[in-house]
């Protein structure tokens, strides 16, 4: 945890704990997104909080068999990431500014869907998704990466009676 804003950390932890533990993967992130986005406008000094952020800060939460990493990106200049492959279940939430995402249909083919994500909006992306990510000037967004630590379907020894 490095210089992560305390107010934002409390909201993320509360909403992380409020989501049903039985949800996994992208379903967990969708439920988390709807709870989180309703709480973000309640941050009274969000604009001050965003201005005080460094280039990139992160927070890691581990609970049961779930690991959630929150990375806040604050950029003064536009950022372009071309043909980025999503490795983990990912949630992108915009705090300020705008993101533009080109979501490719079949891997690296030329057909894609263009999405604009504005303030207090988010999108969940499953692994192996190929995107172009365009973060506009003076934008701030959070990238949540979710990992299932124990993804076994079989019972582990501690679960057996």
C-alpha positions in Angstrom: 0.0 0.0 0.0 1.7 3.2 -1.1 0.1 6.6 -0.6 -3.4 5.2 -1.4 -6.0 7.8 -0.4 -7.6 6.7 2.9 -11.2 7.8 2.0 -11.1 5.9 -1.2 -9.5 2.9 0.5 -12.3 2.7 3.1 -15.0 2.8 0.4 -13.2 0.1 -1.6 -12.8 -2.1 1.5 -16.5 -1.7 2.5 -17.8 -2.5 -0.9 -15.4 -5.4 -1.3 -16.7 -6.9 2.0 -20.4 -6.3 1.0 -20.2 -8.4 -2.2 -21.3 -12.0 -1.9 -18.3 -14.3 -1.3 -19.8 -16.9 -3.6 -19.5 -14.7 -6.7 -16.3 -15.3 -8.6 -14.5 -13.7 -11.6 -16.3 -11.2 -13.7 -19.6 -11.6 -11.8 -17.9 -10.5 -8.6 -16.5 -7.4 -10.3 -19.9 -6.5 -11.8 -21.5 -6.6 -8.4 -18.6 -4.7 -6.9 -18.8 -2.1 -9.7 -22.5 -1.2 -9.0 -21.9 -0.9 -5.3 -18.7 1.1 -5.7 -20.0 3.6 -8.3 -22.9 4.6 -6.2 -20.5 5.5 -3.3 -17.9 7.5 -5.3 -19.9 10.7 -5.7 -20.2 10.9 -1.9 -16.5 11.6 -1.6 -16.7 15.3 -0.7 -13.2 16.3 -1.8 -12.7 14.0 -4.8 -11.2 16.7 -7.0 -8.6 17.6 -4.3 -8.0 13.9 -3.7 -7.3 13.3 -7.4 -5.0 16.3 -7.6 -2.9 15.0 -4.7 -2.4 11.6 -6.3 1.0 10.6 -7.6 1.3 9.1 -11.1 0.3 5.6 -9.9 -0.7 4.3 -6.5 -2.0 0.8 -5.6 -3.8 -1.2 -2.9 -4.0 -4.9 -2.5 -6.8 -6.7 -0.7 -6.8 -10.4 0.1 -9.8 -12.2 1.6 -10.5 -15.9 1.7 -9.5 -17.1 -1.8 -9.8 -13.7 -3.5 -7.1 -11.1 -4.3 -8.2 -7.7 -5.5 -5.6 -5.2 -6.6 -6.6 -1.6 -7.1 -4.3 0.7 -9.1 -5.1 4.4 -9.5 -3.8 6.0 -12.6 -3.5 9.8 -12.7 -2.1 11.2 -15.9 -1.3 14.7 -17.1 -0.8 13.6 -20.7 -2.8 11.2 -22.9 -2.0 7.5 -22.6 -2.4 5.1 -25.5 -2.1 1.3 -25.1 -2.5 -0.5 -28.4 -3.5 -4.2 -28.6 -3.3 -4.7 -24.9 -4.3 -8.2 -23.8 -6.2 -8.4 -20.5 -4.5 -11.1 -18.4 -6.9 -11.1 -15.3 -10.5 -10.3 -14.7 -10.4 -6.5 -14.8 -12.7 -3.6 -13.8 -11.9 0.0 -15.1 -13.7 2.8 -13.2 -13.2 6.5 -14.3 -12.9 9.0 -11.4 -12.3 12.0 -13.6 -11.9 12.6 -17.3 -12.7 10.0 -20.0 -11.4 6.6 -21.3 -11.9 5.4 -24.8 -11.7 1.6 -25.3 -11.7 -0.3 -28.6 -12.9 -3.8 -27.8 -11.7 -6.2 -30.5 -14.2 -8.9 -31.6 -11.9 -11.9 -32.4 -8.4 -11.4 -31.1 -6.3 -9.2 -33.3 -8.7 -8.8 -36.2 -9.7 -5.4 -37.4 -13.3 -5.5 -36.2 -13.9 -3.7 -32.9 -16.4 -1.9 -30.8 -15.6 1.6 -29.6 -16.7 2.5 -26.1 -16.5 5.9 -24.3 -16.4 5.6 -20.5 -17.1 8.9 -18.6 -16.8 10.0 -15.0 -18.3 7.5 -12.5 -18.7 4.8 -15.1 -17.0 1.5 -15.4 -16.5 -1.6 -17.5 -15.6 -5.2 -16.6 -13.4 -7.2 -19.0 -12.7 -10.9 -18.8 -9.2 -12.4 -19.4 -7.9 -12.8 -22.9 -9.7 -9.7 -24.1 -7.8 -7.5 -26.6 -8.3 -3.8 -26.3 -6.9 -0.4 -27.3 -7.0 1.9 -24.3 -7.0 5.6 -24.7 -6.8 7.7 -21.5 -7.4 11.4 -22.3 -5.4 14.3 -20.8 -6.0 15.0 -17.1 -7.9 11.7 -16.6 -7.9 9.6 -13.5 -9.1 6.0 -13.3 -8.9 2.9 -11.2 -8.0 -0.5 -12.6 -9.1 -3.4 -10.4 -7.5 -6.8 -11.1 -9.1 -9.8 -9.5 -7.4 -13.1 -9.0 -8.8 -16.3 -7.6 -6.0 -17.6 -5.3 -7.4 -21.1 -5.0 -9.4 -21.9 -8.1 -9.8 -25.7 -7.5 -13.2 -27.2 -7.9 -12.2 -30.2 -5.7 -12.4 -29.9 -1.9 -9.2 -29.0 -0.2 -8.2 -31.1 2.9 -9.4 -28.5 5.4 -12.9 -28.6 3.8 -13.2 -32.4 4.2 -15.0 -33.6 7.3 
